[in-house]
Amino acid sequence: MKRGLTLVLVVGIFLVTCTTLLAIETDSAIHDSSSASGMVRAINPEWGNIDTDFMYPDLERLGITKGNMFTVQFEDKSFKVIMATTYDDVQQGEWVAFITPDGFLRIARNVESAVDLLGCKPGDRIVIKN
């Protein structure tokens, strides 16, 4: 009886883990032919970084890779952003984006506030274009 229960628990944990991983790996944005629309997940109040729900597959689908410039747009404002690895990949004040350890796209400015210029808040939809 214990052996059967243990097997059921292990299989259950495995299925939950696989389901969670599949949910994380799917596209999170709404795509059209040349852009993607995604959600602002959070704003860092201290630095003004914008955490989005865009994930690597969203960027890949648009052809955005490390070193590429792309456009981020919110309402009538748009800015050119470089896809990088860290803030230090650009000069102070320049726009930068990278995938965070939790797998989502962060849009920022090196040592300056991205949200002050873009003007979005959590829950807003933003657009990225290659």
C-alpha positions as CSV (number, residue, x, y, z in Angstrom):
1,M,0.0,0.0,0.0
2,K,2.8,2.5,0.9
3,R,4.7,1.7,-2.3
4,G,1.6,2.4,-4.4
5,L,0.9,5.7,-2.6
6,T,4.5,6.7,-3.1
7,L,4.4,6.0,-6.8
8,V,1.1,8.0,-7.1
9,L,2.7,11.0,-5.3
10,V,5.9,10.9,-7.4
11,V,3.9,10.7,-10.7
12,G,1.6,13.5,-9.4
13,I,4.6,15.8,-8.6
14,F,6.1,15.0,-12.0
15,L,2.9,15.9,-13.8
16,V,2.6,19.2,-11.9
17,T,6.2,20.1,-12.6
18,C,5.9,19.3,-16.3
19,T,2.7,21.3,-16.6
20,T,4.3,24.3,-14.9
21,L,7.4,24.1,-17.2
22,L,5.2,23.9,-20.2
23,A,3.2,27.0,-19.1
24,I,6.5,28.9,-18.6
25,E,7.9,28.0,-22.0
26,T,5.0,29.1,-24.2
27,D,4.6,32.5,-25.8
28,S,3.2,35.1,-23.5
29,A,2.5,37.9,-25.9
30,I,0.0,38.7,-28.6
31,H,1.8,38.7,-32.0
32,D,1.1,40.2,-35.4
33,S,3.4,40.1,-38.4
34,S,6.0,42.6,-37.1
35,S,5.3,43.2,-33.4
36,A,4.2,41.8,-30.1
37,S,2.0,43.2,-27.4
38,G,2.6,42.2,-23.8
39,M,1.8,43.2,-20.3
40,V,3.8,45.2,-17.7
41,R,4.2,42.8,-14.8
42,A,5.9,45.2,-12.3
43,I,7.8,48.4,-12.0
44,N,10.9,48.7,-9.7
45,P,10.0,51.8,-7.7
46,E,13.7,52.6,-6.9
47,W,15.2,52.3,-10.3
48,G,12.2,52.6,-12.7
49,N,12.9,49.3,-14.5
50,I,9.9,47.8,-16.4
51,D,9.4,44.0,-15.9
52,T,7.2,42.6,-18.7
53,D,5.6,39.3,-19.5
54,F,7.6,38.9,-22.7
55,M,9.7,35.8,-22.7
56,Y,12.6,34.5,-24.9
57,P,10.2,32.8,-27.4
58,D,8.5,36.1,-28.0
59,L,11.8,37.8,-28.8
60,E,12.9,34.9,-30.9
61,R,9.7,35.0,-33.0
62,L,10.4,38.7,-33.7
63,G,14.1,38.0,-34.5
64,I,15.3,40.0,-31.5
65,T,18.7,38.7,-30.2
66,K,21.6,40.0,-28.1
67,G,23.1,43.1,-29.7
68,N,19.9,43.9,-31.7
69,M,18.1,47.2,-31.4
70,F,14.3,47.0,-31.1
71,T,11.5,49.5,-30.3
72,V,9.4,49.6,-27.2
73,Q,6.2,51.6,-27.5
74,F,3.5,52.7,-25.0
75,E,0.7,54.8,-26.2
76,D,2.3,57.7,-28.2
77,K,5.9,57.2,-26.8
78,S,8.5,54.9,-28.3
79,F,12.2,54.3,-27.7
80,K,15.0,52.3,-29.2
81,V,16.3,49.6,-26.9
82,I,19.3,47.3,-27.2
83,M,18.9,43.7,-26.3
84,A,21.8,42.8,-24.0
85,T,22.8,40.8,-20.9
86,T,23.2,43.4,-18.2
87,Y,22.9,47.1,-17.5
88,D,26.6,47.5,-18.0
89,D,26.3,46.6,-21.7
90,V,25.2,50.2,-22.4
91,Q,26.3,53.7,-21.4
92,Q,24.6,55.5,-18.5
93,G,21.1,56.7,-19.5
94,E,20.8,54.4,-22.6
95,W,18.0,51.9,-23.0
96,V,18.7,48.3,-22.4
97,A,16.7,45.0,-22.2
98,F,17.6,41.6,-21.0
99,I,16.0,38.4,-19.8
100,T,15.9,38.2,-16.0
101,P,16.7,35.1,-14.0
102,D,13.0,34.4,-13.7
103,G,12.7,34.3,-17.6
104,F,11.0,37.5,-18.4
105,L,12.1,40.6,-20.4
106,R,13.2,43.6,-18.3
107,I,13.3,47.0,-20.1
108,A,15.5,49.6,-18.3
109,R,17.9,52.4,-18.6
110,N,21.3,52.2,-17.2
111,V,21.2,54.1,-13.9
112,E,18.2,56.1,-14.9
113,S,14.4,55.5,-14.9
114,A,12.8,53.8,-17.9
115,V,9.3,54.3,-16.5
116,D,9.7,58.0,-16.1
117,L,10.1,58.4,-19.9
118,L,7.7,55.6,-21.0
119,G,5.0,56.4,-18.5
120,C,3.5,52.9,-18.1
121,K,2.3,51.1,-15.0
122,P,1.7,47.5,-14.0
123,G,-1.2,46.0,-16.0
124,D,-0.6,48.3,-19.1
125,R,0.0,46.7,-22.5
126,I,3.2,47.7,-24.3
127,V,4.4,46.8,-27.8
128,I,7.8,45.7,-29.0
129,K,8.9,45.7,-32.6
130,N,12.1,44.7,-34.4
